[in-house]
Amino acid sequence: MPMYPTDLHQGQSPARKVSVWYIWGALSFFFFVVQCATGISMLLGMQHQLPNPLIHTLHFWSSNLLLASIALHLVAVFVLKLLGNPRVYGLMSGMALFVAVVVFATSGYLLPMDEVMYFGSGLLRQLLTLHVLVLPALTLPLLGAHLWLVRHEGQERQSARAQQDTGIGFSDVTAG
């Protein structure tokens, strides 16, 4: 009896390893979504008044946690040895995303959240434009490409490698 929807057309489910290292990619994506939501909220609120301190604090802390979770995700890739020939482009896109997030964090840190920001110089406006327009326009397609590459290159090869390492698949363990 199939346990997952993917089992219906494959006959058996792929081998799955359970480890704490697998959470960091999903957690990084969660913090990225929080960054987008709080950033858009602050940008919309900027037209009327200074940003809500709670939203600003969430944006600040989720930025720090995003950097930490991406760094741990990168460590997990090396610890789990998820490198090699089929995953080169996923690794390169992940490194480019890490650089983009560092530039995001640096440009956001340089933006003051007070009256100077709203009535400030041309340099502050250019930095704000970089932070809210240019970087998202570059990062969102890169994130989509990274997720597609991980799904396309990583999942099929990973399950075959895990089955070779253990000699048994997930369905073999549950069937007996």
N, C-alpha and C positions, 0 to 999 in steps of 0.2 A: 504494500500500500504506500503510495507516495506521501511524503511528509511535507514537501514544499511545492509550490506551483511549478517551479522549474523541473521538478522530478517527472512531471507528466510527459514531457517530450524527450527526456534524456534517459529514462529508465532507472537512474540512480542519482542521488545527490552527490555533489563533489565533496571531497574531504574538507573539513573545516577545523581550524585550530582556534582555540579560545585563549586569548592572552590580553593582558592589560595594555600591551603596546598598540593594539588595534584601535583604541579609543581616540588617539590624539588627532587623527585626520578629521574625524567627525566633530570633535570638540573645537578644532580650529575653524571649521566651517560654521559652527554655531556662533562662535565669537565674531566671525566675519559678518554674519547676519545681524547680530546685535549692533555692531559698528555701523552697518548701513542704516538700520532703523533709528538709532539714536542720532546719527549724523544728519539724516534727512529731517528728523524732528527739530534738531538745533537749527538747521538751515531755514526751515519754514518759520520757526519762532523768532529768527533774527530780524525779520521784517518789522515786527511789532515791538519787541522788547529784548532785553538780555535773556540768554537761554536759561531755562530752568536748571537750578544747581543739581538736582537729582539726575536729570538727563545728562548733564555735563559730566557728573561723577561716573555714571554708568559708561559713558563713552570713553572716559579716561581709563577706568579699570579694565574694561573689556579690551582696550587696545593693548594694555600690558599683558593681559592673560592670552590674547591672541598671539603676541610675540613668543611668549613662553610655550604655548601649546604647539606652535609651528616648529619651534626649536626641538621640542620633545618628539614631534612627529618625524623630523629629520633624523634624530637619534634612533628612533624606532626603525626607520628604513634601513639604517646601517646595522643595527642589532639583529634584526630579523633577516638580514642579507637579501633584501628585496631589490637587489641591484642586478645588473647583468644585461645581456643583450636585448631581451624584449622590452625592458623598462627604462631604457636610456632617455627617451623623450619625456616620459613622465617625471623622471628625476630632474631633467633640465628645466621643465616647466615649473616644477616645485621650487627649485632654487630661484628661478626668476620671480615667482610669487613671494618668496621670502624677502628678496631684495625690494620688491614693490611695497611690501608691508613695512619694512624698515623705513623706506622713504615716506610712506604715509605717516608713520608714527613720528618721524622727525619733523615733517612739515606741520603736523598737527600740534606738536609740542611747541613749535615756534609761534603759533597763532595765539595771541593774548585774548582772553575772553572777558573783555571789559569795554569801556567806551572807546578806547584807543582803536580797537578793532573796527568799529563801525564808522568812525570818523577819521580813520588813520590814513597813512601815506599810500602812495601807489604801490610800493613794495609789498605792503600787507595785503592789498587787494590782489596782487599777482600771486602771492603765496596762497591766499584763499582760493583763487581760481585753480591753481595747481592741485590743491588738496581736494576740492569738491567737484572738479570737472575733468581735468586731464588725467589724474591718477585713476579715478574710477573707470574712465573710458578705456584705459590700458589694462586695468586689473581684471575687470569682469570677463572679457573674452579670454584672457589668460587662465582665469579660474575655470571657465567652462571647458577650455581645451585640456587643462590638467585633469579635471574630473572624467572627461571622456577618455583620455589616454590611460588613466588608472583603471577604468572599467574595461576598456578595450584590450590593453596590453597585459594588465595585471591579473585579472580574475581567472581567465582560462589557464594561464601558465602556472599560477599559484596553486590551483587545485591539483593539477597534474603533478607538480613538484612535491606537494604535501603527500600525495598518495604514494609516490615513489619513496619518499623518506620513511613513511610509516609502514608501507606495505598493505595498508587497509584503508578503505574509504569510510566516510561517515555512515553510509547506509549499511556497510558491513558490520559496524559496531551495534547499530540499532536493530538489525535484523535478527541477531542471535540472542 
